[in-house]
């Protein structure tokens, strides 16, 4: 069975390359109700930087899978006081985009999503910087 991810008609357009990449990752979980995919750069730290951790959640709608959210995290603060916070959050269920400055209608994030997606695809597929963990449910 081929995993189909619904990406047509979303408030922020997604590239076929991105959705095919995600579909390939969740194929072993095709019978699950939902999956959460975590992408982590093992060397990312508040002091040294690196590639931001990303979390993507999808739900199985029977004939296709649907994105719930895509969240990109960053360290806020420095040293022992640093903590991970949402840097960019594309919440498709709520129809909102959130960054460190506020919450906006997701339609206002089209350009931001395109930039984020281009970078993410390069980091994940070309540079292969992420350790990937997929959880069910």
Secondary structure as UniProt FT lines:
FT   STRAND          5..6
FT   TURN            8..9
FT   HELIX           16..26
FT   HELIX           27..29
FT   TURN            30..31
FT   STRAND          34..40
FT   TURN            42..43
FT   TURN            46..48
FT   STRAND          54..60
FT   STRAND          65..76
FT   HELIX           79..81
FT   STRAND          83..91
FT   TURN            92..95
FT   STRAND          96..99
FT   TURN            100..101
FT   STRAND          102..105
FT   HELIX           106..109
FT   HELIX           110..121
FT   HELIX           122..126
FT   STRAND          131..136
//
